[in-house]
Amino acid sequence: MGLRRRFTRDFKRKVVDDLNSRPVEEICREYEVSKNILYRWKREFESNPRDAFNGNGNLWKEDSRIARLERKIGQQAMIIDLLKKSIAHQTQLRAEEKIKKRCIE
């Protein structure tokens, strides 16, 4: 199992700059990077040049944490709804029992 390489922002900028003047295959061989990665870096740079490559590689951890907490909130909301329905049902049953007791007496 291979280790995932990390590239600095400066490295990515240099590679993207090279894409404008050299063939993709040549850049892939020189920097030992796949075409898919090169095109992804190029798209990222073209979509937002000023903020491209700002991440430190851990942004997904924060996104993952937010998603986990949102799931937890959703689960808690479902539990609250279930408990409210259960309380309403129990209240209704008790009311019906009181009516039955009154009718029997």
Contacts in CASP RR format, 6 or more apart in sequence:
PFRMAT RR
TARGET T0000
AUTHOR 0000-0000-0000
METHOD contacts of the structure
MODEL  1
MGLRRRFTRDFKRKVVDDLNSRPVEEICREYEVSKNILYRWKREFESNPR
DAFNGNGNLWKEDSRIARLERKIGQQAMIIDLLKKSIAHQTQLRAEEKIK
KRCIE
6 57 0 8 1.000
7 33 0 8 1.000
9 53 0 8 1.000
9 54 0 8 1.000
9 55 0 8 1.000
11 31 0 8 1.000
12 41 0 8 1.000
12 45 0 8 1.000
12 52 0 8 1.000
12 53 0 8 1.000
13 45 0 8 1.000
13 52 0 8 1.000
13 53 0 8 1.000
15 27 0 8 1.000
15 31 0 8 1.000
15 33 0 8 1.000
15 38 0 8 1.000
15 41 0 8 1.000
16 38 0 8 1.000
16 41 0 8 1.000
16 42 0 8 1.000
16 45 0 8 1.000
18 27 0 8 1.000
19 27 0 8 1.000
19 38 0 8 1.000
19 42 0 8 1.000
24 35 0 8 1.000
24 38 0 8 1.000
25 35 0 8 1.000
27 33 0 8 1.000
27 38 0 8 1.000
28 34 0 8 1.000
28 35 0 8 1.000
28 38 0 8 1.000
41 52 0 8 1.000
41 53 0 8 1.000
44 52 0 8 1.000
44 53 0 8 1.000
45 52 0 8 1.000
45 53 0 8 1.000
END
